[in-house]
């Protein structure tokens, strides 16, 4: 018996348990857990998302099943495995639209594989070109629990092949969208191992065949977005789908009247397809083995790094004094804000902590701390600085594939602010205090300022520039003997810029210059199109930073 079935308007979720076994776990189940029922017309955006739950249980073929009223249909998995190409195309397009709409509208869909989605499509009686879609996302926890009672292969096909177990919410749906598009176009799963741990390891190592190597003439942007969906992580939750529905519709050959005309591309024989898969898997295996060597030895590398850091800290403590540490005293509110965002830009959480007294500030410190630890480990493994500030990256004409993090175009109340502020040391503050020269506020002890900047993140080769346009309302309060940041109200809008497109524009500008390595001039000409690029002062700062790092023999 299938895990999910329907008869007439009744939906059944098979527990795989007889009445005696079911009674032993019944008290721990949430019978009223909600799923989501979605209705809309295929070529329209008239979505209706409605909470749905099972109404009770029944016994079918000696096994207990959850039962509820919805519609008569088939699981999305059974449609996808059928030989009806029109139904498969309609299903793929419909589910992609549902996921995208839910993500953008902040609607929490259950994170199910396609075995946990009931699907039905019917043609309107009034208009034969209107395809009415019904999709039921079963309650997530109940479906996950009972699908594990199936055999390993059935469980994988219904649930796990569609999921990255490390992701949740929007990021999980984006991964599922990529699997769905990949399977519909190639008829294979990107990650096919039945063992959960082995498959998760493949996901982490990006051990899959890129779709452009299996589907000839596929749209480049669509292929890049499908591949990117397998590489997202849980560092932050995305608020926009990667796969554009219109691009997918064109690639699937779906017409506005519902007919399907397959895209004109060379058809591969079974033998040719198998050879491509074999060759790509062999190539991927070599790369993956190198990655896993480092993963197997990461404990030794980390312990060595910790030993080096501890040793260095002990030496520093012997030859330096607590008085050489930075101090946030004697700063006004604007300078306090500059110091906090300098810490963010330079991944110096100690600077950020000097002035942070709010939950929002602590969250930003945690984000920067995570990035810093990742960068430090990569530096230990790869032997070079792998997390560059944006202005340093764009001051290097070859635009190599480094990780990037930092902020650009930093303004406070609409005026330029500096993101490389150098505060006074405790020794200097102590001297000012001794001479009675410390300043104290004469006006209000609480101020609010508007801060704007772009936060740039790039996670290495073939990854886009993730550009977050940030507007912060920052509240500062004078507590005891210095100003602190006590509240940050952050508004963020995020855009991805693809590396290939940027490099093309960069090289076109460079070709028109007498000095093709005049990075500040190239960036100056690109700034009208890419407003998030570092400003003039930042590019000047980058020259000083690079020179200083060369003196300390930091390899790039």
DACORGI-V852368 format. One record per pair of residues at least 24 apart in sequence whose ideal C-beta (glycine too) atoms are under 7 Angstrom apart, sorted by the first residue. I is the first residue (numbers start at 1). J is the second residue. Records with the same first field share a line. If there is no record, write none. Layout:
I=J ; J
This chain:
1=61 ; 63
3=115 ; 146 ; 147 ; 150 ; 158
4=75 ; 115 ; 116 ; 118 ; 138
6=72 ; 73 ; 118
7=72
8=72
9=69 ; 70 ; 71 ; 72
10=67 ; 69
11=68 ; 70 ; 118 ; 136
12=60 ; 65 ; 66 ; 67
13=65 ; 66 ; 138 ; 142 ; 143 ; 146
14=63 ; 65 ; 146
15=63 ; 64 ; 65 ; 146 ; 149
16=63 ; 146 ; 149 ; 150
17=63 ; 64 ; 149
18=62 ; 63
19=59 ; 64
22=64
30=141
33=139 ; 141 ; 142
34=139
35=110 ; 136 ; 137 ; 138 ; 139
36=109 ; 110 ; 137
37=70 ; 136
38=98 ; 135
39=133 ; 134
40=133
41=130 ; 131 ; 132 ; 133
42=90 ; 93 ; 94 ; 131 ; 133
43=256
47=101
49=107
52=136
53=139
66=142
70=118 ; 136
71=120 ; 134
72=120
73=118 ; 119 ; 120 ; 134
74=119
75=114 ; 115 ; 117 ; 118 ; 119
76=114 ; 117 ; 119
77=114 ; 115 ; 157 ; 158
79=119
80=114 ; 183
85=260
86=260
88=184
89=252 ; 253 ; 254 ; 260
90=121 ; 131
91=119
92=180 ; 181 ; 184 ; 252
93=245 ; 248 ; 249 ; 252 ; 254
94=133 ; 135
95=135 ; 180
96=177 ; 180 ; 181 ; 243 ; 245 ; 248
97=245
98=135
99=173 ; 176 ; 177 ; 241
100=241 ; 245
102=173
103=170 ; 173 ; 239 ; 240 ; 241
104=240
108=169
109=137 ; 173
110=137 ; 138 ; 139 ; 140
111=140 ; 163 ; 168 ; 172 ; 173
112=137 ; 138 ; 140 ; 143
113=158 ; 159 ; 160 ; 161 ; 162 ; 163
114=162
115=147 ; 157 ; 158 ; 159
116=143 ; 158 ; 159
129=257 ; 258
131=258
152=194
153=194
156=194
160=196 ; 199
161=189 ; 191
164=203
165=200
166=234
167=234
169=237
170=237 ; 238 ; 239
171=232 ; 234 ; 237 ; 238
174=229 ; 232 ; 238 ; 241 ; 242
175=229 ; 230 ; 232
177=229 ; 241 ; 243
178=226 ; 229 ; 230 ; 243
181=226 ; 243 ; 248
182=211 ; 226
184=252
185=211 ; 215 ; 251
186=211 ; 214 ; 215
190=230
203=230
205=288 ; 291 ; 292
206=230 ; 231
207=284 ; 288
209=277 ; 280 ; 281 ; 284
213=276 ; 280
214=276
216=265 ; 266
217=263 ; 265
218=251
219=247 ; 251
221=247
222=247 ; 248 ; 251
224=498
235=370
239=494
294=381
301=380 ; 381
302=377
305=376 ; 380
322=426
323=425 ; 426 ; 427 ; 430
324=425 ; 427
325=425 ; 426
326=351 ; 354 ; 423 ; 425
327=423 ; 424 ; 425 ; 426 ; 429
328=354 ; 355 ; 423 ; 482
329=429 ; 438 ; 481 ; 482
330=424 ; 429 ; 432 ; 438 ; 439
331=482 ; 483
332=483
333=447 ; 449 ; 476 ; 483
334=412 ; 449
336=476 ; 483 ; 485
337=412 ; 449 ; 451 ; 474 ; 476 ; 485
338=417 ; 418 ; 421
339=421 ; 423
340=485
341=407 ; 410 ; 419 ; 453
342=419 ; 420 ; 421
344=368 ; 407
345=389 ; 406 ; 407 ; 419
347=371 ; 372 ; 387 ; 405
355=483 ; 484 ; 485
356=485
357=484 ; 485 ; 486
358=485 ; 486 ; 487 ; 488
360=487 ; 488 ; 490
361=485 ; 488
371=405
375=403
378=403
383=555
384=555 ; 556
385=554 ; 555 ; 556
390=456 ; 534
391=534 ; 538 ; 539 ; 541 ; 542
392=542 ; 545 ; 546
394=519 ; 523 ; 533 ; 534
395=519 ; 539 ; 542 ; 543 ; 546
397=517 ; 519
399=503 ; 506
401=460 ; 461
403=458 ; 459 ; 460
404=456 ; 457 ; 458
405=456 ; 457
406=456
407=453 ; 454 ; 455
408=453 ; 454 ; 456 ; 532 ; 533 ; 534 ; 535 ; 538
409=453 ; 454 ; 532 ; 535
410=453
411=452 ; 453
412=449 ; 451
413=449 ; 450
420=541
441=478
445=477 ; 478
446=475 ; 477
447=476
448=473 ; 474 ; 475
449=474
454=532
456=532
462=499
464=496 ; 497 ; 498 ; 499
465=497 ; 499 ; 502
466=494 ; 496
467=494 ; 495 ; 497 ; 532
468=492 ; 494
469=493
505=529
